[in-house]
Amino acid sequence: MREFKVDKPSHISDFAKEFNFEELRPYYDSEVESVMQKMVQAPTYFSLMKYLWPEMSESEAKEKALNTKKVRDFQAGYMSHAIWHIIKESSKGLTWSGIDKLDKNKAYLFVANHRDILLDSAILQIILEKEGFSTSEITFGSNLMDNGFITHFGRLNRMFTVKREGNAKELYDISRQLSAYIRHTIIDKNVSVWIAQRNGRTKDGNDLTQTGLLKMLGLSGGKDFVKCFSNLNIVPLSISYEYEPCDYLKVQELYLSSLHSKYIKAPGEDLNSIITGIKQPKGKIHLAFGKVIQEELPEINKAGNDNEKIKQLTALIDKQIHNDFQLNPVNYVAYDLSFQTNVFKNNYTSEEKTNFEKYVTEKTSSLSGEQEVLKAMFYKMYAYPVSNKLSKT
């Protein structure tokens, strides 16, 4: 793995000088020891250790924490083991593709589809580590921060805060700061960044990049469109789970959202989604690294106005994410059931179809709402990746 030190950067570009990044940045190496001393005061720490290292005594778990001196130590000593453990216990295996086209000495902006709160970005980290790359920094919504154990855990794992609340002016200022921080991380620190293609997870299976994300990224890049986005080294990232993490919870939210103008999360709902995503069987997992978006930028720059340029860049990212999504028999079954067709009948067996129908019936039976509507939403969630791939061919 390429060695990295997590320290305050020696150079700050002009576009970043007006901002204070202290409240949102991950921890530096120099802060790790004192943070770990706080971590071992939390009962949550020992609960996690018992799950990940059941043979380890409490005193050994404490000693492990106090011997963690750098961010690299935390990621290698805790996170890598934890994520591989989760994959072993809850999936049929992890595969990946496309990383051989990337340069270990360059920093990239990984714009990713988002299916699981924790695992999407965490899986990227263990792949980067396995392939000899430095790990990336990771966006982490302020709604998940608790100013306690979870915040320490996240910032030790190179997560930086994305603030999500405020009035129109405050949100604009937040966007400017976030844009500058991401560009500062990639250019000044030479560290890659993972960011979701949209605000929050995809709930209906339809992975679409929000144009607002790219407009935010452009706030710190100046008026030269090609230079602005070329400097970010954008890599579309597509993660696919055979069985969608929290699929039944997402369907319940979609159903309730269809009945009310706004869905209001219950206390602890995000934490429940994280735990469910970790434990729920996921089948096969694949992460595909797309092609760096560089050579297409001059052609996009010929578009009539800035909005059209952003629209075309968004479509290019979506095309890669959709084409790189690894489809499984359940996706083809869901497509045929959703559209009442047999067009993909050669892509699955009758047994696979029957098993998936039983799976959906079992999952929806515990949900509140009209069963047939819930099932239709469930099938559509799994069918969307097929529809999207068809629309891009």
Steps between C-alpha positions, in 0.01 A plus 500: 500500500627850417616656827312804617525744785195688616632842597412861436591572135798726440335675204156652464379618159346843458148359453514348851665780698180680599354189667550341840484122465559415868140405576459261210842340438606148615745460785873547452749236613602724789144483640450123485639403842282743695191404297558128563520573872150650472375209288579240767283688748192412292315169559434489125872444441505176699173381343654537156820330608304204637329463160820532296746326734291276730812334640652833613472599867393849604850584619647385168241707311600804702870435440432472127338844502780663697761354260325665205714804419408601144204504263672227300512285816127549559401416143726195477447382857126552527314595181664259257441204731143614573392538136658173386326334796164647394553386142590149615199474731233666284588449133602243241816692426638830371642562151615816325610623158659800329746606770791384282436808282571739789832650615603428862671840522199707391200622697150446362146610573295181516140593417305196610153356499385470859320190630625458859584768758823338623603223264516680163795719596648247745523234229684748279760547775585133541530460122732801478708354785505154338617648169776714653326838481466750781152506649273792415322759707124442526201733521288447812166672551470724806170325579704190590743683726429484874795699639603182678606146413366500141665834425837380636461173310423681175774761519759233586390321183577807283138615487420870467171665584243610245267749666140465386297759687455876468317773314566576133799726566650262756465203265671695222791586731515134612516392134785741430695373800437134411601559138823670608579225750456220246718682245755581772513131601557379144739772381689617811501176702503260202237290677201342326141567608186282497170683455152369426343599169197636688389620840425179690469141387315390190174364640322387181797340320528783247860626524501857371760771555359828623603799289524697825798285600698604194395863537631487856831354383529780246469777758871480583637433154484831316336578166705262282269197482763258368763597758242506780395139456823367354682583825260280696576178307139379526459121505141365494468216751229234479429264787251219462360267764315187393260569786450867573604603854192611696276426201184449704568813710542703182173363357319589822637856481402531133148376576450740790648785294241432230225557755644813661669810364813448709648194668621569855760260637449353843770548767781251448382406149836572334683289759250218445568521125876477561460191719252338258730570207787331683311187603258441212611231249615676184592220262768599251659847519684668214666840481590636155745788451404699194716691255647833611300781342757713320502477122122556475514840674607714199208364297255564785641852527362575152145486639301822489489596868621395844180313585526292183865420574409379849211300357728324250766427764230358728375275220855377436547402864162325504581310183814353653330415830208330323715309252742383770227380738530120529157345445392180673213257429282677758521820295383324184222322690386832647499664156285227345259506795480881500425524130312169471734368235730202440765693307775397745381146573835360381683697768355306794361160586144424610640418843671839524174669403300307758757568772499873432122518502502322837767741624292803405183354653683428825655848520182692417280295734652681798446848353211740547290561191327340207693181421470514122620859490794416728594204280486716187735752662731216605517358149552844349796564733677190368387561140632856467866401440383291202287785364787746539747274327257445212454876460876553470564237232 
